[in-house]
Amino acid sequence: MACSVGRIVRYCRIFCIFAVEYIYMEKKYEWKYCSLGGAIRVNIASGEDIAHLGELDQKLWTVLSCPVDSLEFDRRTLDYIDTDKDGKIKVAEVVAAAQWLTSVIKDKDLILKGESVLDIENIDTASETGRRLRDSAARILTDLGREGNRITVEEASDSVAIFSGTRFNGDGLITEGSTDDASLKAVIKDCIAVSGAETDRSGAPGLSSEKIDAFYAACADYVAWLDAAGSNKTVLPYGEDTAAVFGAVSVIRDKVADFFERCRLMRYDKAAFDEVAVKVDDISKIGECPLAVPDESGVLRFDRLNPAWQSRFDAFRTLALDAGKGSLDEDEWKTVLGKLAPYGSWLSAKKGGLVEPLGVARVREILAADQKAALLELVSKDLALKDESDSIDEVKKLMLLYRDFYRLLKNYVIFTDFYARTPGVRADFEAGRLYVDQRCCDLCIRVSDMSKHADMAKLSGMFLIYCTCNSKKLGKTMDIVAVMTAGDTAALRPGKNGIFYDCAGNDWDAVITKIVDNPVSISQAFWAPYRKFWDFCVGLINKSAADKDAKITADLQAKAAAATSPAADGVDSGKKQVFDIAKFAGIFAALGMAVGYIGTALTKIVTGIQNTPLWQTLVAIVVIMLVISGPSCFLAWSKLRRRNLGPVLNANGWAINSNVLVNILFGAKLTSLAQYPKLKLSDPYRQKSSAWKWWLAFALVLLVVAAVLLFMGKLEFIGLKIR
């Protein structure tokens, strides 16, 4: 009894545990599904669906990742979604954007409308983020002078207009408009002039605290460097002319050193005279010759200088040497260099060159005013509004996602924009329309890497046309791939020109560069065997005619050569060739046998047809046509119903997670053909119809095929056989 009670208690405890777990168990969100493009897909039909997007099994997403550059989408919106800035939109980033957007919008169903206008009263203020967005949106409307509570994407995105009337906007940059103090305005202007500007949110040139610190440091270094020269007497041996002397010496230093080097070589070895002497072979190259004619004395005489260097040496002579001095030896030259050495060292240690364009007086004035602290205080005041200003930027994010996010989902999760084919609605990966060969290919996609694309795209089973497009108006070139699903493909070839219109309406010159051949339609596949046979026959006829023409031409050339050349070895070249009757008799016999066989076959076919009821004859013709065209049509049908856009997108860097089928019915909407009205007027230059020729050729083909099948015994099941 006790055992039974204990068992009951244990069962009751287990029941209670399961009951509590069931009550508090989080129920999974119930998704709705739809059939689209030959695949079952999740249907995003409400704001709650967007809010619970993070609960959707990733295996059910149509796309797992897509490159930002391949989308015909507002790049600003994509930048907000691509949080890691790797150039791809991934599932986790889409989920994060969905959660943020639905958390700040009261009526989540409004997101599905994709409107560019939002009533700020629909911003959910239950969270801190929502309250901040609501206040920032209201401030934007106030700054723009707008009445009411409705804000647009354009208003939220125009940061220049929003911040143009404000001194501080939280970006950490100050402009001339950040203060009313004229002296501060002048310093800001000077700092921008030498340091370069950063663009403020208002659109004006601005300064950061880093640039202000660097500017004042450069001013201090520049003045300290200048003062170092004044306190050291040896730095300026020529006083105010030291800089000019140093410059003049720098110009002739190498030439003077070369002259004295040549003189030392002559003193060392007189035989070296020919090697170091001045040789003027070309007067135009006199400047490349030594400064003067060297000699053993090693004295540079001013009256014997190279004319090409006379003026430059005179500039040095006037500034650094005593008036009336007519020569210079090496020791004197070294003395001049020794005097300038401290100045050169001081010059190489120059600091603060950034502010040198302002002039020494202005730099000293800026340092004396000591307004650095006042400028940094302006920067601090600007940064104090950072959170508020950043929230204004968040309003821009809110408006862009509010307008574009559902459109992104329709091209990322569902692909409804692709399959809808409604006017004005296109999938994000569609680049425009291609007009070529009297048809319009409505499905065109940008190609990022042509070398990698075609190999993978072959797996799509679609007829693909690769084009290189060039726009002289835009100065750009791009590659596209167009999907053709209707019309004849015989006239399409690499090198054929067309016109491509992008989604913005710009026209591009398009040239076909490559074609991936796949079936286009069942009707084309039906006539393909006959066309191939006809092309084969025409090829044989053309080859035979070309061979005969070449043989006749060669025979005529040989006869002409034989007629103009003398006979060889005493043989008369003009002697006629003896007619070989046996040879020609064999030829005639062979031709007669061939004609006889063909006639016998035709006779039996005609006899069989005469002895066969009409309905059996018609059935036989249909059977023959099915035997010829049936396999081609079946293969085309199997490929057409399995056409998949996925490999084309995968070749462009997409991670497609589901089939994107383009079946026969849907494919008919992707390519439109030219349609002409019935004309009542007659064209005087219209070529006469030759339809009977095509019917005759078709009948001959059927006749030949029927003869072959008859001899093979393949038509006995319809009563036709050779007896």
Secondary structure in CASP SS format (residue, H / E / C, confidence):
PFRMAT SS
TARGET T0000
AUTHOR 0000-0000-0000
METHOD secondary structure of the structure
MODEL  1
M C 1.00
A H 1.00
C H 1.00
S H 1.00
V H 1.00
G H 1.00
R H 1.00
I H 1.00
V H 1.00
R H 1.00
Y H 1.00
C H 1.00
R H 1.00
I H 1.00
F H 1.00
C H 1.00
I H 1.00
F H 1.00
A H 1.00
V H 1.00
E H 1.00
Y H 1.00
I H 1.00
Y H 1.00
M C 1.00
E C 1.00
K C 1.00
K C 1.00
Y C 1.00
E C 1.00
W C 1.00
K C 1.00
Y E 1.00
C E 1.00
S E 1.00
L E 1.00
G C 1.00
G C 1.00
A E 1.00
I E 1.00
R E 1.00
V E 1.00
N C 1.00
I C 1.00
A C 1.00
S C 1.00
G H 1.00
E H 1.00
D H 1.00
I H 1.00
A H 1.00
H C 1.00
L H 1.00
G H 1.00
E H 1.00
L C 1.00
D C 1.00
Q H 1.00
K H 1.00
L H 1.00
W C 1.00
T C 1.00
V E 1.00
L E 1.00
S E 1.00
C E 1.00
P E 1.00
V H 1.00
D H 1.00
S H 1.00
L C 1.00
E C 1.00
F C 1.00
D C 1.00
R H 1.00
R H 1.00
T H 1.00
L H 1.00
D H 1.00
Y H 1.00
I H 1.00
D C 1.00
T C 1.00
D C 1.00
K C 1.00
D C 1.00
G C 1.00
K E 1.00
I E 1.00
K E 1.00
V H 1.00
A H 1.00
E H 1.00
V H 1.00
V H 1.00
A H 1.00
A H 1.00
A H 1.00
Q H 1.00
W H 1.00
L H 1.00
T H 1.00
S H 1.00
V C 1.00
I E 1.00
K C 1.00
D C 1.00
K H 1.00
D H 1.00
L H 1.00
I H 1.00
L H 1.00
K H 1.00
G C 1.00
E C 1.00
S C 1.00
V E 1.00
L E 1.00
D E 1.00
I H 1.00
E H 1.00
N H 1.00
I E 1.00
D C 1.00
T C 1.00
A C 1.00
S C 1.00
E H 1.00
T H 1.00
G H 1.00
R H 1.00
R H 1.00
L H 1.00
R H 1.00
D H 1.00
S H 1.00
A H 1.00
A H 1.00
R H 1.00
I H 1.00
L H 1.00
T H 1.00
D H 1.00
L C 1.00
G C 1.00
R C 1.00
E C 1.00
G C 1.00
N C 1.00
R E 1.00
I E 1.00
T E 1.00
V H 1.00
E H 1.00
E H 1.00
A H 1.00
S H 1.00
D C 1.00
S H 1.00
V H 1.00
A H 1.00
I H 1.00
F H 1.00
S C 1.00
G C 1.00
T C 1.00
R C 1.00
F C 1.00
N C 1.00
G C 1.00
D C 1.00
G C 1.00
L C 1.00
I E 1.00
T C 1.00
E H 1.00
G H 1.00
S H 1.00
T C 1.00
D C 1.00
D C 1.00
A H 1.00
S H 1.00
L H 1.00
K H 1.00
A H 1.00
V H 1.00
I H 1.00
K H 1.00
D H 1.00
C H 1.00
I H 1.00
A H 1.00
V H 1.00
S H 1.00
G C 1.00
A C 1.00
E E 1.00
T E 1.00
D C 1.00
R C 1.00
S C 1.00
G C 1.00
A C 1.00
P E 1.00
G E 1.00
L E 1.00
S C 1.00
S H 1.00
E H 1.00
K H 1.00
I H 1.00
D H 1.00
A H 1.00
F H 1.00
Y H 1.00
A H 1.00
A H 1.00
C H 1.00
A H 1.00
D H 1.00
Y H 1.00
V H 1.00
A H 1.00
W H 1.00
L H 1.00
D H 1.00
A H 1.00
A H 1.00
G H 1.00
S H 1.00
N C 1.00
K H 1.00
T H 1.00
V H 1.00
L C 1.00
P C 1.00
Y C 1.00
G H 1.00
E H 1.00
D H 1.00
T H 1.00
A H 1.00
A H 1.00
V H 1.00
F H 1.00
G H 1.00
A H 1.00
V H 1.00
S H 1.00
V H 1.00
I H 1.00
R H 1.00
D H 1.00
K H 1.00
V H 1.00
A H 1.00
D H 1.00
F H 1.00
F H 1.00
E H 1.00
R H 1.00
C H 1.00
R H 1.00
L H 1.00
M H 1.00
R H 1.00
Y H 1.00
D C 1.00
K H 1.00
A H 1.00
A H 1.00
F H 1.00
D H 1.00
E H 1.00
V H 1.00
A C 1.00
V C 1.00
K C 1.00
V C 1.00
D C 1.00
D C 1.00
I H 1.00
S H 1.00
K H 1.00
I H 1.00
G H 1.00
E H 1.00
C C 1.00
P C 1.00
L C 1.00
A E 1.00
V C 1.00
P C 1.00
D C 1.00
E C 1.00
S C 1.00
G C 1.00
V E 1.00
L E 1.00
R E 1.00
F H 1.00
D H 1.00
R H 1.00
L E 1.00
N C 1.00
P H 1.00
A H 1.00
W H 1.00
Q H 1.00
S H 1.00
R H 1.00
F H 1.00
D H 1.00
A H 1.00
F H 1.00
R H 1.00
T H 1.00
L H 1.00
A H 1.00
L C 1.00
D C 1.00
A C 1.00
G C 1.00
K C 1.00
G C 1.00
S E 1.00
L E 1.00
D E 1.00
E H 1.00
D H 1.00
E H 1.00
W H 1.00
K H 1.00
T H 1.00
V H 1.00
L H 1.00
G H 1.00
K H 1.00
L H 1.00
A H 1.00
P H 1.00
Y H 1.00
G H 1.00
S H 1.00
W H 1.00
L H 1.00
S H 1.00
A C 1.00
K C 1.00
K C 1.00
G C 1.00
G H 1.00
L H 1.00
V H 1.00
E H 1.00
P H 1.00
L H 1.00
G C 1.00
V H 1.00
A H 1.00
R H 1.00
V H 1.00
R H 1.00
E H 1.00
I H 1.00
L H 1.00
A H 1.00
A H 1.00
D C 1.00
Q C 1.00
K H 1.00
A H 1.00
A H 1.00
L H 1.00
L H 1.00
E H 1.00
L H 1.00
V H 1.00
S H 1.00
K H 1.00
D H 1.00
L H 1.00
A C 1.00
L C 1.00
K H 1.00
D H 1.00
E H 1.00
S H 1.00
D H 1.00
S H 1.00
I H 1.00
D H 1.00
E H 1.00
V H 1.00
K H 1.00
K H 1.00
L H 1.00
M H 1.00
L H 1.00
L H 1.00
Y H 1.00
R H 1.00
D H 1.00
F H 1.00
Y H 1.00
R H 1.00
L H 1.00
L H 1.00
K H 1.00
N H 1.00
Y H 1.00
V H 1.00
I H 1.00
F C 1.00
T H 1.00
D H 1.00
F H 1.00
Y H 1.00
A H 1.00
R C 1.00
T C 1.00
P C 1.00
G C 1.00
V C 1.00
R C 1.00
A C 1.00
D C 1.00
F C 1.00
E E 1.00
A E 1.00
G E 1.00
R E 1.00
L E 1.00
Y E 1.00
V E 1.00
D C 1.00
Q C 1.00
R E 1.00
C E 1.00
C E 1.00
D E 1.00
L E 1.00
C E 1.00
I E 1.00
R E 1.00
V E 1.00
S C 1.00
D C 1.00
M H 1.00
S H 1.00
K H 1.00
H H 1.00
A H 1.00
D H 1.00
M H 1.00
A H 1.00
K H 1.00
L H 1.00
S H 1.00
G C 1.00
M C 1.00
F E 1.00
L E 1.00
I E 1.00
Y E 1.00
C E 1.00
T E 1.00
C E 1.00
N E 1.00
S E 1.00
K C 1.00
K C 1.00
L C 1.00
G C 1.00
K E 1.00
T E 1.00
M E 1.00
D E 1.00
I E 1.00
V E 1.00
A E 1.00
V E 1.00
M E 1.00
T C 1.00
A C 1.00
G C 1.00
D C 1.00
T C 1.00
A C 1.00
A C 1.00
L C 1.00
R C 1.00
P C 1.00
G C 1.00
K C 1.00
N E 1.00
G E 1.00
I E 1.00
F E 1.00
Y E 1.00
D E 1.00
C C 1.00
A C 1.00
G C 1.00
N C 1.00
D E 1.00
W E 1.00
D E 1.00
A E 1.00
V E 1.00
I E 1.00
T E 1.00
K E 1.00
I E 1.00
V E 1.00
D C 1.00
N C 1.00
P C 1.00
V C 1.00
S C 1.00
I H 1.00
S H 1.00
Q H 1.00
A H 1.00
F H 1.00
W H 1.00
A H 1.00
P H 1.00
Y H 1.00
R H 1.00
K H 1.00
F H 1.00
W H 1.00
D H 1.00
F H 1.00
C H 1.00
V H 1.00
G H 1.00
L H 1.00
I H 1.00
N H 1.00
K H 1.00
S H 1.00
A H 1.00
A H 1.00
D H 1.00
K H 1.00
D H 1.00
A H 1.00
K H 1.00
I H 1.00
T H 1.00
A H 1.00
D H 1.00
L H 1.00
Q H 1.00
A H 1.00
K H 1.00
A H 1.00
A H 1.00
A H 1.00
A H 1.00
T H 1.00
S C 1.00
P C 1.00
A C 1.00
A C 1.00
D C 1.00
G C 1.00
V C 1.00
D C 1.00
S C 1.00
G C 1.00
K C 1.00
K C 1.00
Q C 1.00
V C 1.00
F C 1.00
D C 1.00
I H 1.00
A H 1.00
K H 1.00
F H 1.00
A H 1.00
G H 1.00
I H 1.00
F H 1.00
A H 1.00
A H 1.00
L H 1.00
G H 1.00
M H 1.00
A H 1.00
V H 1.00
G H 1.00
Y H 1.00
I H 1.00
G H 1.00
T H 1.00
A H 1.00
L H 1.00
T H 1.00
K H 1.00
I H 1.00
V H 1.00
T H 1.00
G H 1.00
I H 1.00
Q H 1.00
N C 1.00
T C 1.00
P C 1.00
L H 1.00
W H 1.00
Q H 1.00
T H 1.00
L H 1.00
V H 1.00
A H 1.00
I H 1.00
V H 1.00
V H 1.00
I H 1.00
M H 1.00
L H 1.00
V H 1.00
I H 1.00
S H 1.00
G H 1.00
P H 1.00
S H 1.00
C H 1.00
F H 1.00
L H 1.00
A H 1.00
W H 1.00
S H 1.00
K H 1.00
L H 1.00
R C 1.00
R C 1.00
R C 1.00
N E 1.00
L C 1.00
G H 1.00
P H 1.00
V H 1.00
L H 1.00
N H 1.00
A C 1.00
N C 1.00
G C 1.00
W C 1.00
A E 1.00
I E 1.00
N C 1.00
S C 1.00
N C 1.00
V C 1.00
L E 1.00
V C 1.00
N C 1.00
I H 1.00
L H 1.00
F H 1.00
G H 1.00
A C 1.00
K C 1.00
L C 1.00
T E 1.00
S E 1.00
L E 1.00
A C 1.00
Q C 1.00
Y C 1.00
P C 1.00
K C 1.00
L C 1.00
K C 1.00
L C 1.00
S C 1.00
D C 1.00
P C 1.00
Y C 1.00
R C 1.00
Q C 1.00
K C 1.00
S C 1.00
S C 1.00
A H 1.00
W H 1.00
K H 1.00
W H 1.00
W H 1.00
L H 1.00
A H 1.00
F H 1.00
A H 1.00
L H 1.00
V H 1.00
L H 1.00
L H 1.00
V H 1.00
V H 1.00
A H 1.00
A H 1.00
V H 1.00
L H 1.00
L H 1.00
F H 1.00
M C 1.00
G C 1.00
K C 1.00
L C 1.00
E H 1.00
F H 1.00
I H 1.00
G C 1.00
L C 1.00
K C 1.00
I C 1.00
R C 1.00
END
